[in-house]
Amino acid sequence: MADASSALRSRLRVLHLEDSEPDHELALAHLRRGGREVTTRRVDTERDFRAALQDDWDVVLSDFNLPGFSGLIALEVLKESGRLLPFILVSGEIGEDTAVAAMRNGASDYLLKNNLARLLPAVEHAIEANEQRRARRHADRELAASRQRLSELAQHLQTSVEMERAAIAREIHDDVGGALTALKFDLAWMCRHSTEPQVRERAQAAVETVTHAIESSQRIMHNLRPAILEQGLVAALQWMTSRFERRTGIACALSTSHEGMTLPAGVPLVAYRTAQEALNNVTKHAQARRVTLDLTLAGDTLTLEVTDDGRGLSPGDLAKARSFGIRGLHERAGTVGGWVELTSRPGRGTTLILVVPIKAATDQSPPTIDLFADEHDPSAWGPTR
């Protein structure tokens, strides 16, 4: 293997853009002085140069001035082809400003024809630098592909979680809810028909316990799969904020640019879950006295902003390795082509912003999760107190 590798390194495939045969032979002689086995092709027109780029080469040497063509144009042609090849200008006359401009535009080096002693080292250095660029490009592509696969997996997991939540909520509604409602009716019948005061008293207490269980089941079901979203995102957020304020005692206000919004499938659930996660974090960590939600649909962009006046987050809090709630919000937003921004200052509160371009959401929306498509209202089980 080592001998084969050494043999490959000793070979040099050179595409030479040069209109002078003597200059071509001189350059070839300088390359062979280092003991390299040189395979070369000389071309002097743009057409031949474009055709020659289809073959495999280690380096391109180019004169600066050719009839009807130039080294700078050849450099542009090489870039347009997408081939990652080192490009060295070799000319009898080239100004320093022009040479610097060519280097900035992607040329690997430039040499004067009256000083070709540096040609072979320049070619070897350019090839080595090009191999490093190839390796970096390959690594960047692999990293981008890995990130894309990870993002797709995270989005798939988010969708799977929502589907599982919907399935569990359906089972709670159909099985637990139905059984509790039937039990409540039976206990109510016992209250009405029993003549024993103690039995009626115990039955009434049982009715209250079952009613509490039904309410708890409804709350769990709404957390799993908010059926109120079927009435629209604005109505769902109004319900969420009022319920949050009653439960925590923290003032919570919602403002919106539209009373009703027609949004692509998937977007209302993403916005709802984002607001839900933000309010949960306020309850757990913020020590806030007031929270505001601002929902805006302007042009083709939906924006949800959740702001609290709590203790805020430090940079260390935002950089925690296990901040999965925040990461989950980013991945959830990505399922509909959106993104999340989080800003906070210690003692100054926290602001979370969800932005969803509606066109992107239309293109990327996950399948609609609708496991409640029946005539029942899953938020209402029998008579409640």
N, C-alpha and C positions, 0 to 999 in steps of 0.2 A: 504493500500500500504506500509506503513511504517513497519507494522508487517511482511509482506511478504519479504520486503527487508532485514529486520533484520534476518529473518530465512535463507535467502540465504547466508548472510554473516557468519552465524554460521556454515554453512556446509563447509566441506573441502574435496575435491576430490584429493587423493594423489596417484600418480604412483610411486612405490618404487622399484628401481633396487637394489636388495639385495639378496645375496645367503645364508644369515644366518637368520633363522627364529627367534631365540632369539633377535638378533639385530633389526629385523623388529618390533617385539612386543614392545621392549623398545622404539623405536622411536614413535610408535603409542601411547604408554602410555603418553609420553611427549606432544604429540599433543593434546590429550584428556584432559589434566590437565587444559587447558584454557577454558574448557566448549564447545569446538567445536565438532560438529557432524562429525566424520571422516569416509569417505568412501575410502578404499584403495585397491590396487592390488599389490601383490609382484610378480616380474618377475626376472629371473636371467640369461637369455640368450638374445642374440641379436635378435634372431627370435621372441621371445615372446615380447621383448621390442618394436620392429617395429610394431607388430600386436596391442599391447596395445595403441600405439600412435594414432590409428584411433578413440579411444573414447575421451570423454571430460574430461579434468583434470584441476585442478587449479595449480598444482605444480608437479615437478618431483624431487624426492630425489634419489640420486645415490651413491652407494658405489664406492670407487675408484678402487679397485682390485677385479675382479671376474674371475672365471675359463674361460679362452678363451675370455674374454671380459674386458672392463675397462670403467670407468666413462668418460674419455676423448673421447673414441670412441662413447659412448652413446651421448655425447654432440654434436659430429659431425653428428650423425644420426638424432638427434632432429633438428639441423639446416637444414639438407638436406630435412627434411619433410616439412619445411615451416611453422610449427606450432610455434606460439609465446607463449612459456610457460617458466615460471621461472624454473631454473635448479640449484639445490643446491647439492653440493658434501658433503657427510657425510662419513668419513672414519676414521679408527683407525690409519692409517699411511699415511701421505701425507706431503711432504716437502713444505716449504713455497714457493720456486721457482715454484714448480709444481702448487700449488694453485693459485699463481699470474698469471701464464700462462693460467690456466683455466678461471680465471676471465676475462682476456683480450680476451679470445676466446668466451666469451658469458655467462659464468656461473654467476649466481646471487650472490652466496655466497658459503662459505665452512665452515664445522664444523668438529670437532673431536668427535668421538663416546664417549670419556670419558668426554665430556662436552656438554651434550644435553640440558642443562637448557635453552640455547639460541635458541633452535630449533624452537619453536612456534613463538617468535618475528621475527626470521629470515625469516620464511615462510610468515608471514603476511606482512613484509616489502617487500619481493620479489614479492608477489602478487600485492601489491599496486603499486610498481614501474612498474610491467608488465602491469597493467591496464593503467598507464600513457603512456607507450610506445604504447599500442594499440590505445589509443586516439590520440596520435601524428601521428601514422601511418595512421589512418583513416582520420585525418585532412589533412595530406600530400596528400593522395589519392584524397580527395575531391578537394583540391586546384589544384592538377595537372589536374584533370578532368575539373575543371572550366576553367583553363588556356587553355586546349585543345579546349574546346567548344568556348571560346572567340577567339582563333586563327583561328578556322575553320570559325567562323562568319566573322571575319575581312577579311579572304581570300575570302569568298563568296561575301562579299561586294566589294572587289577589282575587282573580276571577273564581278560582276553585273555592276559596274561602267564602266568597259571597254566595255561591251556589249552595255550599254546605249550610251556611246560615239560613238561607231561604228554605232548604229542606227541613232543617230542625224546627224553624218557626212554623212550617206547615204541619209538622207532626204535633207540635204543641197545640196548635189551633184545632186540629182534627181530633186528636186523641185526648190530650190532657184537658183542653178547653171543653170539649164535648162531655167528657166524664164529669168534670166539676159542675158544669151547668145542669146536667141531669141530677147530680147529687143535690144541688141547691133546690131544684124543683121538688125532689122527694122530701127534703127537710122542711121546706115551706108547707108541703101537704101535711106533714106530721104536726106542724104548729097549728094548722087550721083545724085538724080533726082530733087532736088529742084532748082528753078531758083532764089529764093529770097535769097540775101546775108545774111539777118538777120536770116532767118530760118536755113540756112546752118550753120551759126555761132553757133546758139543755139543748133542745132542738134549735131554739133561736140563737144561742151561742154558737152552735155548729154552723148555722146559716151565715153568721158574721165571719166565722173562720174561713168558710168556703168562699165567701165574697172577697175576703182579703187575698186568698190564694188565686182567685180569678184575676184580680187586679195585678198581683205580682206576675202571673203568667202573661198578662197583656203587656206589662212593662218589659219583660224578658223578650217577648216576641217582637215588640217594636224595636228593641235594641238589636235583635238579630236581623230583622228584615222589616224596615219601617213601611208599613202599608200606606201610611199617610202620604208617601211620595207619589202615590197614584193621583193625589189631588194637586200635585205640582210642587216644585222646589220651594217656592215662596211660602206656601202653606205649611210645608214640612219644617222649614226653618222657624216659622212663627211658633209652631207647636213646640219645637225643641227649645227655643229661647225662653218661652213662658214656663215650660216645665223645669228648665234649668234654674230659673230664678226662684220658683217655688221650692225646689229641693235644696238649694244651697244658700238662699238669702242674698246672693250676689246680684246686683242690678244688671240686667241684660237687655239690650235694645237692638232691634233689627231695623235697618233702613234698606230700601230697595228702589231701584230705578224703574221697575215695572211690577205691577201687581200680579201679572201672569207672564210666564216665559215659556216659549216653545223651544225646547232644547233637544239635541241629538240623544239617542239612546246611550245610556251609560253615564252621561254628564251629571244628571241630577243626583245619582247615587254617589258619584265621586265627590261632588260638592257637599252633600249631606255628611258623608263619612269624614271629610276634612273638618267641617264645622264640629262634628261630634268629637273627634280626637282633640281638636283645639280646646273645646270646653272641658273635656276630661282633664287635660293638662292644667287648665286654670284651676279646676277643683283640687287637684293633687298638689300643685307646686306653686302657683302664682301668688297666693295670699292677696288676691285682688278684691277691690270693692265694686268695680264696674267693668263690664265687658260690652263691647259694641261689635255688631256684625254689619257689614256693608256689602250688599249684593248688587252688582252693576252689570248690565248687558249693554255695551256700547259698540256699535258697528258689528263686527264679527268676533268680538272677544267678551267672554264672561269672566268677571273678576269677583272673587269673594275675599274680603278682608276681615280678619278677626283681631281685635285689639283689646288688650287689658291694661289696667293701671297697676299691675302687681309688682313684685320684687324684681322681675326681669331675669334674664339668663346671662351668665358669664360666658366668655369665649370657651372656657373649659367645659361648661355644660353642653355647648353646641358641638364640641369636638369629641364627646364621649364615644368610645368604641361601641358601646351597646345602646346607642340612641336609636333603637329600632323603630320607635314610634314616628320619629321625624323621617327616617329612611323609608318607612312604609308609606308615608304621605307622598314622598317624591315618586315612588314606584306606582302608587295608585293614580297620581296625576298623569303619569306617563302612559297609562292605559288609554287615555283619551287625547293624547298629544299635548297635554298641559304641563305645567311645572309649578313648583312651590318655592316661595321665598320667605325666609324667616329672619327677622331683625329683632334685636333685643339689647337693652343696656341695663346693667344692674341698677335697681331702684327706679327705672323709668318705664317699666312695663315691656310687653312683648307684642309684636305684630306679625301675624302670619297671613300671607297673601297667596291665594290660588288663582292662577291665570290659565284659562282654557281657550285657545283659538277655536271657534266653532267649526270652521272648515276642517281643521286637523282632527277635531273630535269626530266629525262625520266620517272621515276616512279611517279612523283607528278605533272607533267604539267597539267594545267587546260585545258578545252576544247578549241580548236582553234577557235578564233573569226574571221570569214571570211564572212563579210556581203557585200563584194565588188566582189563577184565571178561572174563577167559578162564580156562582151567584152569591156566595157568602161574603160578608164583610168581616175580614179576619181580625178587625179591631173591636168587634162587639160580640160577646158571648152571653146571650141571655140577659135578663134584667139585672142591672147593677144598681147599687145604692148611691 
